[in-house]
């Protein structure tokens, strides 16, 4: 359901955003963005809940990362996922720097808007498929394998948008990446939640989010330097070839590919 809503939002926001910037102004688009952020903040402030699963922790918050690392080390599948995705997000930092320049080379602001539509459409299609499967009671089946397939399909989309100067092939690559994202993100969370106890899962996600966020900083910086010197095509080609390494790390882990949880660790 989260992926479904994400797909719908991407289709709407990127498409309308592209039209507003093209036919009105960037200032209006930014104003709409700020209004949306304020509404979201207001809704979050109204949202409260109380955990019924774990007692409040009195430990120093900074030690949560240290504890999270020890938990990650205890679970080989979780460790393999975080390692592979850290490398992948480092490479994606390079790609995301080159991405808007490539759009300018083959299209305009409207193409940039439609890129979110293409990605969101693929995201929405597989989200609807996955939602139907979950309702049938088979949402956990072969979680590790579907995670790996989704990861690989997302990476496959990068090949289409890299090795072309045709707008429609560029958009097709983003559509392919959108198709894979639902399975990649959903089954990643499934593996995490059905491997690590609820009392410890927050620390694992804190490690994961910290690693994949921080690793993008050198990716963006080095990517920008290389784009200036080598051009967008060379940098994007390098990334799409090197991304085979994290994909191979995932597919080389047989215990992950065969992971098929039957219950939550707290059951």
C-alpha positions as CSV (number, residue, x, y, z in Angstrom):
1,X,0.0,0.0,0.0
2,X,2.9,2.3,0.7
3,X,4.3,1.6,-2.7
4,X,0.9,2.2,-4.3
5,X,0.6,5.6,-2.8
6,X,4.2,6.4,-3.7
7,X,3.6,5.5,-7.3
8,X,0.5,7.6,-7.5
9,X,2.3,10.6,-5.9
10,X,5.2,10.3,-8.3
11,X,3.0,10.2,-11.3
12,X,1.0,13.2,-10.2
13,X,3.8,15.4,-8.7
14,X,6.4,14.9,-11.4
15,X,3.9,15.4,-14.2
16,X,2.2,18.4,-12.8
17,X,5.5,19.8,-11.5
18,X,7.0,19.6,-15.0
19,X,4.0,21.4,-16.5
20,X,4.1,24.2,-13.9
21,X,7.8,24.8,-14.3
22,X,7.5,24.7,-18.1
23,X,4.4,26.9,-18.6
24,X,4.5,29.1,-15.4
25,X,7.6,29.5,-13.3
26,X,10.1,27.7,-11.0
27,X,9.1,30.1,-8.2
28,X,5.5,28.9,-8.3
29,X,6.6,25.3,-8.2
30,X,8.8,26.0,-5.2
31,X,6.0,27.8,-3.5
32,X,3.7,24.8,-3.9
33,X,6.5,22.6,-2.5
34,X,6.8,24.7,0.6
35,X,3.0,24.7,1.2
36,X,3.1,20.9,0.9
37,X,5.9,20.6,3.4
38,X,4.1,22.7,5.9
39,X,0.9,20.6,5.5
40,X,2.9,17.4,6.0
41,X,4.6,18.8,9.1
42,X,1.2,19.8,10.5
43,X,-0.2,16.3,9.9
44,X,2.8,14.7,11.5
45,X,2.5,16.9,14.6
46,X,-1.1,15.8,15.0
47,X,0.0,12.1,14.8
48,X,0.8,10.4,18.1
49,X,1.0,6.8,19.1
50,X,2.3,4.7,21.9
51,X,4.3,1.6,21.4
52,X,2.7,-1.5,23.0
53,X,5.6,-3.8,22.0
54,X,8.7,-2.4,23.7
55,X,9.5,-0.5,26.9
56,X,11.1,2.9,26.5
57,X,14.9,2.7,26.4
58,X,17.0,4.8,28.7
59,X,20.3,4.3,26.9
60,X,22.2,7.1,25.3
61,X,20.8,7.6,21.8
62,X,24.2,7.7,20.1
63,X,24.9,4.2,21.4
64,X,21.9,3.0,19.4
65,X,24.1,3.0,16.2
66,X,26.8,0.9,18.0
67,X,24.2,-1.5,19.2
68,X,22.7,-1.6,15.7
69,X,26.0,-2.6,14.2
70,X,26.3,-5.5,16.6
71,X,22.8,-6.6,15.7
72,X,23.6,-6.4,12.0
73,X,26.7,-8.5,12.4
74,X,24.6,-11.2,14.0
75,X,22.4,-11.5,10.9
76,X,24.4,-12.4,7.7
77,X,21.4,-11.7,5.4
78,X,20.8,-8.3,6.8
79,X,24.6,-7.5,6.8
80,X,24.8,-8.6,3.1
81,X,21.9,-6.4,2.1
82,X,23.3,-3.3,3.9
83,X,26.8,-3.9,2.4
84,X,25.5,-4.3,-1.2
85,X,23.1,-1.3,-1.0
86,X,25.8,0.9,0.5
87,X,28.0,0.2,-2.5
88,X,25.0,0.6,-4.8
89,X,24.0,4.0,-3.3
90,X,27.6,5.2,-3.6
91,X,27.5,4.5,-7.3
92,X,24.0,6.0,-7.6
93,X,25.4,9.3,-6.2
94,X,27.5,9.5,-9.3
95,X,24.5,8.7,-11.5
96,X,22.2,11.2,-9.9
97,X,24.7,14.0,-10.4
98,X,24.8,13.2,-14.1
99,X,21.1,12.6,-14.5
100,X,19.7,16.1,-14.9
101,X,22.5,17.0,-17.3
102,X,21.6,14.0,-19.4
103,X,18.0,15.2,-19.4
104,X,19.1,18.6,-20.7
105,X,21.1,16.9,-23.4
106,X,18.2,14.9,-24.8
107,X,15.1,16.9,-23.8
108,X,13.8,19.7,-21.6
109,X,12.0,20.5,-18.4
110,X,8.9,18.6,-19.6
111,X,11.0,15.4,-20.1
112,X,12.3,15.9,-16.6
113,X,8.7,15.9,-15.3
114,X,7.8,12.9,-17.4
115,X,10.7,10.9,-16.0
116,X,8.9,10.8,-12.6
117,X,5.7,9.8,-14.4
118,X,7.4,6.9,-16.1
119,X,9.1,5.7,-12.9
120,X,5.9,6.2,-10.9
121,X,3.8,4.2,-13.4
122,X,6.1,1.2,-13.2
123,X,6.1,1.6,-9.4
124,X,2.3,1.6,-9.3
125,X,1.8,-1.4,-11.6
126,X,4.0,-3.8,-9.5
127,X,2.6,-2.3,-6.3
128,X,-0.9,-3.3,-7.4
129,X,0.3,-6.8,-8.3
130,X,2.0,-7.2,-4.9
131,X,-1.0,-5.9,-3.1
132,X,-3.2,-8.5,-4.8
133,X,-0.7,-11.3,-3.9
134,X,-0.6,-10.2,-0.3
135,X,-4.4,-10.4,0.0
136,X,-4.1,-14.0,-1.1
137,X,-1.9,-14.7,1.9
138,X,1.4,-15.2,0.0
139,X,3.0,-11.9,0.7
140,X,6.1,-13.4,2.5
141,X,6.8,-16.2,0.0
142,X,10.4,-16.2,-1.3
143,X,11.1,-12.8,0.1
144,X,14.8,-13.0,-0.4
145,X,14.5,-14.0,-4.1
146,X,11.9,-11.3,-4.9
147,X,14.2,-8.7,-3.2
148,X,17.1,-9.8,-5.4
149,X,15.0,-9.7,-8.5
150,X,13.6,-6.3,-7.7
151,X,17.1,-5.0,-7.1
152,X,18.3,-6.4,-10.4
153,X,15.4,-5.0,-12.4
154,X,15.9,-1.5,-10.9
155,X,19.6,-1.7,-12.0
156,X,18.5,-3.0,-15.5
157,X,16.5,0.2,-16.0
158,X,19.7,2.2,-15.5
159,X,21.2,0.6,-18.6
160,X,18.3,1.8,-20.8
161,X,18.5,5.4,-19.6
162,X,22.3,5.5,-19.8
163,X,23.0,4.1,-23.2
164,X,20.6,6.2,-25.3
165,X,20.0,9.7,-26.5
166,X,16.3,8.9,-27.4
167,X,13.8,10.4,-24.9
168,X,11.4,7.4,-25.2
169,X,14.1,4.9,-24.4
170,X,15.2,7.1,-21.5
171,X,11.7,7.0,-20.1
172,X,11.4,3.3,-20.8
173,X,14.5,2.7,-18.6
174,X,12.9,4.7,-15.8
175,X,9.7,2.7,-16.2
176,X,11.7,-0.6,-15.8
177,X,13.4,0.8,-12.7
178,X,10.0,1.6,-11.3
179,X,8.8,-1.9,-11.9
180,X,11.7,-3.3,-9.8
181,X,11.5,-0.7,-7.0
182,X,8.3,-2.2,-5.4
183,X,9.8,-5.6,-4.9
184,X,13.2,-4.2,-4.0
185,X,12.0,-2.0,-1.2
186,X,9.1,-4.1,0.1
187,X,10.9,-7.4,0.4
188,X,14.0,-5.6,1.8
189,X,11.8,-4.5,4.7
190,X,10.2,-8.0,4.9
191,X,13.6,-9.6,5.3
192,X,14.6,-7.1,8.0
193,X,11.3,-7.3,9.9
194,X,11.1,-11.1,9.9
195,X,14.8,-11.5,10.8
196,X,15.3,-9.0,13.6
197,X,13.0,-8.7,16.6
198,X,10.7,-5.7,16.9
199,X,12.6,-4.4,20.0
200,X,15.8,-4.3,17.9
201,X,14.6,-3.4,14.4
202,X,14.8,0.4,14.9
203,X,18.5,0.2,15.6
204,X,19.0,-1.8,12.4
205,X,17.1,0.7,10.3
206,X,19.2,3.5,12.0
207,X,22.3,1.8,10.8
208,X,20.9,1.2,7.3
209,X,19.6,4.7,6.8
210,X,22.8,6.3,8.2
211,X,25.1,4.2,6.0
212,X,23.2,4.7,2.7
213,X,22.7,8.4,3.3
214,X,26.3,9.2,4.3
215,X,27.8,7.1,1.4
216,X,26.0,9.3,-1.1
217,X,28.0,12.4,0.0
218,X,31.3,11.2,-1.6
219,X,29.2,9.8,-4.5
220,X,27.8,13.2,-5.3
221,X,31.1,15.1,-4.8
222,X,33.2,12.7,-6.8
223,X,30.5,12.3,-9.4
224,X,30.3,16.0,-9.9
225,X,34.1,16.2,-10.4
226,X,34.1,13.3,-12.9
227,X,31.1,14.7,-14.9
228,X,33.0,18.0,-15.3
229,X,36.1,16.2,-16.6
230,X,34.7,13.1,-18.4
231,X,31.2,14.1,-19.3
232,X,27.8,12.6,-18.4
233,X,27.9,9.6,-20.8
234,X,31.2,8.3,-19.4
235,X,30.2,8.6,-15.8
236,X,26.8,7.0,-16.3
237,X,28.3,4.2,-18.3
238,X,30.9,3.5,-15.5
239,X,28.1,3.4,-12.9
240,X,25.8,1.0,-14.8
241,X,28.7,-1.4,-15.3
242,X,30.0,-1.2,-11.8
243,X,26.5,-1.7,-10.3
244,X,26.9,-5.3,-11.3
245,X,29.1,-5.7,-8.3
246,X,26.5,-5.1,-5.6
247,X,24.0,-7.1,-7.6
248,X,26.5,-10.0,-7.7
249,X,26.9,-9.7,-3.9
250,X,23.2,-10.2,-3.4
251,X,22.8,-13.2,-5.8
252,X,25.9,-14.9,-4.4
253,X,24.2,-15.3,-1.0
254,X,22.2,-18.5,-1.3
255,X,20.7,-18.2,2.1
256,X,19.3,-14.8,1.1
257,X,17.9,-16.1,-2.2
258,X,16.2,-19.0,-0.4
259,X,14.9,-16.9,2.5
260,X,11.3,-17.6,3.0
261,X,10.0,-16.5,6.4
262,X,6.9,-18.2,7.8
263,X,6.5,-16.1,10.9
264,X,7.7,-12.9,12.6
265,X,10.6,-13.3,15.1
266,X,8.4,-12.2,18.0
267,X,5.6,-14.8,17.3
